[in-house]
Amino acid sequence: MALYVRLVRFTERHSLGTDAKKRLEKAKEIIRRRGAKLHHAYITLGRYDLISIIEAPHDKVIAKLSAELFDELGLKAETLPAIPLEEYLK
């Protein structure tokens, strides 16, 4: 499984808002359904609203997951493959 860093921006129509817990559960459901796993999620200040670390079997899964998260929750994201430093140094 590969790791991905997702730099997320909420759309104006889909802010985190008062239903944050409900939206987080929906996102987790979409991620699980695609065979991936959410490791961490952080609300951030500045250019991005949220940063998440997701583990997925391969790029095709994360691409489909990204499209579904946008369609369902309005989460626009830049997704970066993440290679653990220890693995890179081998």
N, C-alpha and C positions, 0 to 999 in steps of 0.2 A: 504494500500500500504506500502511496505517496502522500506527502504533506503539501498543503497549499495555504498561503496567507491571502485572505480576502480583505481588501480595503473597500469598505462599503460607504455609500452615501444614500441617505433616505431621499426619496422624491418628495416634493412639496405636498403631494396628495397622500403620501404614505409616511408620515413622520412616526417616530417611536410612540409618542403620545401616551394616552391613558391606558391603552390596551397592550402595553408592552409585554406582559406575561403571556397573554394569548398569542401575540405575534411570535414570540420566542418559541413557544410550544409548536406552532405551525411550522416555523423554520426547521426545528429539530425533527419534526415528522417528515418533512420533505427530504432532509439530509439522510435520515435513516432509510426511507423508502428507496433512495438511490444507492444504498449500500455503503454510505459514507458515515463518518463520525465527526461530530463537533467536539474538538478538544478544549478550546477556549474562545471566549468572546469578551471584548472590552469596548465600552463606550469611550470615545475619544473626543477631544476638543481640537478644532482646527479644520484642516482640509477634509478629513474623513469623519464620519459619525460613529463608525464602529469598525473594529478590526477583529477578524476571527481566524482561527487556525482549524482547518478541516483536513481530515485524512480520507482519501478516496482511492479506489483501486487503480484509476488511470485518468488521463486528461479528458477522455470522452465523457466520463461520469461527471467530472467537475464542470464541464461545459454545459451539460444538460441540467445539472443542478443549478447552475448560475442562471440559466434562462428561466427555470421554474421559479426560483426565488424572486426574480424580477417580476414575472407574470403574476404570481400570487401575492407578493408582499411589497412590490415596488422597490426592491433593494438593487440599486445600481452598484456594480462592484468591479474593481480591477483585481484579477486573480493572478497570484504569483506562485509558481512552483517553489517549494522550499526544500533545500538539501541540507540535512544536518551537517554541521561543521565537521564533526568527527568522521562521518561517512566520506565527506569530500577529501579530508586529509589522508585517507587510506590510500 
